[in-house]
Structures are given as C-alpha cells and as structure tokens.
Amino acid sequence: MKNFRFLGISIGILLITLISLYSFADAKGYYKAVKANQEIIIDGIGNEAFWQKARWYPIDEVYLGEANANYSGRFKAAWKDNQIYLLIEITDNNLTNSLADGFESYWQGDCVEIFIDEAQYRADHQQNHNAFTYHLMNTGEVIDIDTDNVAKIFPDTAKFQIKKNSSKYTWEIALNVYSNEYNPSVKDNSKALVQLNAGKKLGFTVAYGDNNGEGREAFYGSTPGQGDTGYLTSEKFGVLELVK
C-alpha cells in the first residue's frame, strides 16, 4: 500500500511539473523560432515554406501612450546559422520618417524595435553590448545606443524589406546575432557572430513605435510587463527558444 501511495504521489508531482513547464512554454512572452530549412529571400513577402510552420505572436502590449484602434501587430520567428528571421505584420495608417527632423529624433518615427539579449545576461546594457535594442527605421537604417551612450547606425546588423498592402505593412527581417564583442565602429564583426543551435534560448522582445505625424504616440511590445525600460536593461525581455 505504501508503494502504491508513493507511486501516486510521484506521478502527481510529475504531472504538476509537466503542466507547469507546458504553461511556461506557452505563456505570453515565451516565443519559439522554427528552423529555416531553405534559403530565404528577404523581400517582404514571406512565402518560404518554413514560415507556414511558425506561430504568430501578438505585438499588443501598450508600453507607452494609448492604444490606437487603427493599429495591430504580430510576428513570426525562424532561425538558421547566425541569423534570426522575423516576419512582422503591422497595420498602421502610414509610415513616418523621423530622421528627416534630425538624427536625435530617430526613435520617434514609425519603426520596429527588436530587443535581443543573446546570452540572457538579464542586466543593464545602456553602455555595453550585452544586449541590443535595434531600431529598424522604415528608411532602412538600424540604430542603437553605443557604449559611449550615443545613438549610432549599426551597420551589417540586419537586412530587411517592407511591403505595403493597403494599411498593412509586412516587414521581413534577417537579423545577425552578435555577442557582446560587437563594435559598430569596425568594418568586420564576423568574429562576434554567434553560431545558433536548436535548444538555445535568447532574451527577446519585438516592439513597434507608432508615429501618426506628431512624434511617438504609442509604443507596443510583445512581452508583458517590459514597458519602456528595454533600452536600459534586458531584465524584463521575453524568451526566444530555437527549435527544429
């Protein structure tokens, strides 16, 4: 009888553990990137077969401002070699170019923001490259704050194309994954590239800054509770797991 009771308790504990793990894996803010098993053409179309296996995740948490009824956002993720691929759909009235008002206003334009903490340091990264906040401008630039606390263009970090269909914009992105050895001031950062493998987990959030012509009016993200702190610290980033 004792053995049966022990077996029952053990099975109960196992079930609770499995349910907890399953719930965590499916929790909002926990994402999975599928393996890209073919060459990808970054054209803003997203017609590669592996995208059909990837799941949509909403970009609907309001980090700043108020939700706009005309906005909606979601993304899918994939990976291969040294790159994370993203397919992002944003419904917006128009794309505003803030760089026309000066480089210091870069973050106020309509832009996708990708928060990535490759080694899950979960710490401050304002003046180091333990994590990145890539601002993908709709004019083609990728901008982040460097170690001297000055915003700069980060060359060769991402390749992307945007396709418009009515008020829906599809962003297809190939993002190089770098370690904290990345330096935007040097010509060759190949030694800082990180080889990706199934099972790896990264700190990760996708966000969108919405400008309707008068500066940033709202800022949306995919990870609950992160708020407008991601450019300072990666503590509240979500988790991106690479799967086969």
N, C-alpha and C positions, 0 to 999 in steps of 0.2 A: 504493500500500500504506500509506503514511504517513497519507494522508487517511482511509482506512478505519479505521486504528488510532485516529486522533484521534476519529473519529466514534463508535467503540465505547467509548472512554474517556468521551466526553461523555455518551453515553446511559447508561452505567453510573453516572456521577455524578448524573445527573438522577433515575434510578430510586432511588438511595440517598437522595437528598434528599426525594423524594416519599414514600418509605416512612417516613422519619424524621418528616416532617410529619404523615403519617397516624397514626403511632403516638402522637405527642404529642397530637393532637386526640382520640384515643380513650383516652388514659391516664386512670387514675383521678385525680380531682381537676380534670379539664377537662370542663366542662359546656356544654350548648347549650340556649338558651331559644328556643322557636319563637314566631313572630309570632301574636299573638291577633287573628284576623281578624273577630271579632264581639264584641258586648258580653258582659261576663262578670258573672254574678250570684254574689256571694260568699256561698255558702250551705253550704259543706262537702260538696257533692255531687260537683262536678267533672264535670258531664255535657255541657259545651260541646264542640263537635266538635274544636276545636284541641287539646284535651288528648289526643285519640287519636293525634296526630302526635308528641307529646312522649315522650321516653325516660325511663324510670325510672332513678334513680341511688341506690345504697345509702347509708344512713347507718349504717355498721357499724364504723368505726374507733374503737377504745376510747381515749379521751383521758385519762380518769381512772377509777379503780375497776376493777371486773372485769365482764366481760360477763355479762348475765343471760339465761338460757335462754328466759325468757318475753318478751324484748324483740326487736323487729325494726323497722327503719325504712327508708324510701325516699322520694324526692321527684321531682317533675317541675317544669319551669320554662317560663314563657312571658313575653312582654313586649308592651307597647303604650304609645305616648306617653311618659308619665313614670313608668310603673309596671312592676315585676316581679311576675308572678303565680307563686305556688307552690301545688302540690298535694302535701301531705305525708301519708303514712300511717305511723302509729306503733302498734305492738302493745305494749300495756302493761296491767298489772293494774288500775290506777286512776290518776286524776289527783289529785295532792296540791297543796293551796293553801298555799304557804309564806308568803304575805303576811299570813295570819292570825296569824303569830308575830312580825310587825313588818316594816317596810319594809326594814330592813337585811338580812333573810334572803331577799330577793326571788329571788336566783339559785339558791336551794336547792330550789325547787319544781319540779314537772314542767313544763318549758317548752321551747319551740322557740327556738333561738338562730340568728339569721341574721347572718353576718359579711359585710359589704359594703364594698368599697373602690372607689368609683365611678371614680376616676381612676388606679387602680393605683399609688398612692404607694409602697406596699410599705415602710412605715415605722411608727414609733411613733404611736399615736393615743389614748393614755390620757387626755391633757389637751388634745386638739384634735378636730376633726370631719373629719379627712382620711379616716377610716374609721369604721364604726359596728359595734357589737355589740348588735343588738336582741334583747332578751329578751322573747318573746311569751308572756305569762303565760296560763295556762288560764282565768283570771278576766277577761281582756280587756285588761289593761294592756300597754303597750310601754315597757320600761325600758332605759336605758343610762346610762353614766357621762358626766357633763357635763365641761366644760373646767375646772371647779373641783374635779374629782376626786370629786364627789358624785353618787351614783346618783339619777336623776330619771325621772319619767314623760315620755316624748317624745310629745306629742300629735300627731295627724294624720299619723303616720308609716306606719301600717299599719291595714288593716281586715281582719278575719278571722273565720271561723266554724269551729266544731269539731262534727263529727258522730260519734256513737258507734255502733258496730255490734259487739256482744259486747265483746271486748277490743281491737278495732281502732278507733283514733281517726283521723279524716280531718280535717286542717287545710287549709282553703282560704284563701289569703292574697293580698291586693293590697298591695304594698309601694311606697310612694313613694320614688323615687330622688333623693336630695339631694346637692348639692355640699357643700364644707366651710363654706359660708356659712350652713348650717342653725343655728338657735338655738331651743332648746326653750322659751325664756322669752318669745318674742314670739308674737303672735297670728297673724301672716301670714308664712308661709315660702314663698310661691309663687315669689318671685324666686330661691330656692335650688333649685327643681326642675330636674332635668336632662332635656333632650329626648333620648330614646333613638332610636338608628338601627341598622339591620342592619349587622353587622360590628363593632360596639362590643364591647369586652371589659372586664369588671369583675373586680376581686378578689372572691372569693365562696366561702363555705362554709356548709353547713346542718348544724346540730348539735342534739342533744337531751339535756337534763338529766333523769335518771331518779331520782325520789324514791319510795321504797316505804314512806314513813311516818316515816323517821328521818333526814331530810336527804338530800342528794345522794349516791347510792350509786354512780352511774356517769354518765359523760359521753361521748356518742358523737358522731362527726362524719363528714362525707363525704369530707374531704380527708386523705390520708395524711400523717403527719409534722407536722401542725399542733399537736397536743397542746393543753394548756391555756394557750396563750400568745396566743390570738386577741384577748382583751380588752385586751392591751397593745400588740400590733404586728400589722400586716397582712402582714408579710413572707412568711408561710407560707400565706396564703389560696390557695384554688384559683382557677380562672379560669372565668368565665361568659361565653360568646360569644353574642351576639344574632344569630339567623339568621332568614331569611324563611320 
